[in-house]
Amino acid sequence: MTRVAVVDIGTNSTRLLVAEPDADGGLRELARESIVTRLGEGVDATGRLAEEPQARVFRVLDEYRRIMDAENAEVRTVVMTSAVRDAANGAEFADAVRGRYGLEGRTLSGDDEARLSFLGATSSRRGDAPLLVIDIGGGSTELVEGVHGDVEFHVSTQVGVVRHTERFLDSDPPRPGELQELANAARKTIEAAVPADVRARVQAAVAVAGTATQLAAVDLELAPYDRRRIEGHRLPRETLEALRDRLAAVPLAERREITGLDPARAPTIVAGVTILLEVVGAFGLDGVEVSDRDILWGVALDTT
């Protein structure tokens, strides 16, 4: 069987999945890593990838190369998303990644991100009802609606945890007015991007990526993180509201100590839960199911 390694260089984190096909047409996970590198730090203000965030990514890729070698990954793919798309020097950074590490791949469009996130999140799900996949990233949020694994609508919005933290949350802890401004801006963008009839027909949602999985880990008080318990965990709207209020009420130093929360994600988790709540509200949902299978799984399935 072909072993495939997928590296996802996002606005907020750099992640790795090494997997091989299983007997049921799915994947068997061999290695999984996620490290917050904040590549998109400052991009919203300057339009460029800064030197230190790039260096953080390269240090992580050095370690990931050792893991890929140890797992004998035969196919090695990299995907780069919002921060690289938006930055004036993004193409230069992408060339450096491919040249230094021998990774095949491309900078994904928002449409590509949506399709592959949906593929990963729905790979083990069945059902006849229209399903929404929510992928909240550092610089963008992908919203994908479909049935039976087939995408019917998708959009990439300029709503992200790094982008919106830098734009709106100046205080520590954030002031209620700042949170309301962030929420209003996120809701306005979401409702403008998704037609009312699409929002009305969605009956359930799966949330993937770091914001959702971290919120599930905090709700479950997981230490250490356990993917088996995260997969399929439900976060009702009332629970999301309680998590937002709890996380926003304390300063960053205290937030870093909350059980289940990766300290590196503490600076952006308040924006993350606020954005997720606005998506839930815009679609008239009563909550979301969380999945640890996201764009990494989608790319791996698309590659094998």
Secondary structure as UniProt FT lines:
FT   STRAND          4..9
FT   STRAND          13..21
FT   TURN            23..24
FT   STRAND          27..36
FT   TURN            39..42
FT   HELIX           43..46
FT   HELIX           51..70
FT   TURN            71..72
FT   STRAND          75..80
FT   HELIX           82..86
FT   TURN            88..89
FT   HELIX           90..101
FT   STRAND          104..107
FT   HELIX           110..121
FT   TURN            122..124
FT   STRAND          131..136
FT   STRAND          141..147
FT   TURN            148..149
FT   STRAND          150..157
FT   HELIX           161..168
FT   HELIX           176..193
FT   HELIX           196..201
FT   STRAND          204..208
FT   HELIX           209..220
FT   HELIX           227..230
FT   TURN            231..232
FT   STRAND          234..236
FT   HELIX           237..248
FT   HELIX           252..255
FT   TURN            256..257
FT   TURN            259..260
FT   HELIX           263..265
FT   TURN            266..268
FT   HELIX           269..282
FT   TURN            283..284
FT   STRAND          287..290
FT   HELIX           295..303
//
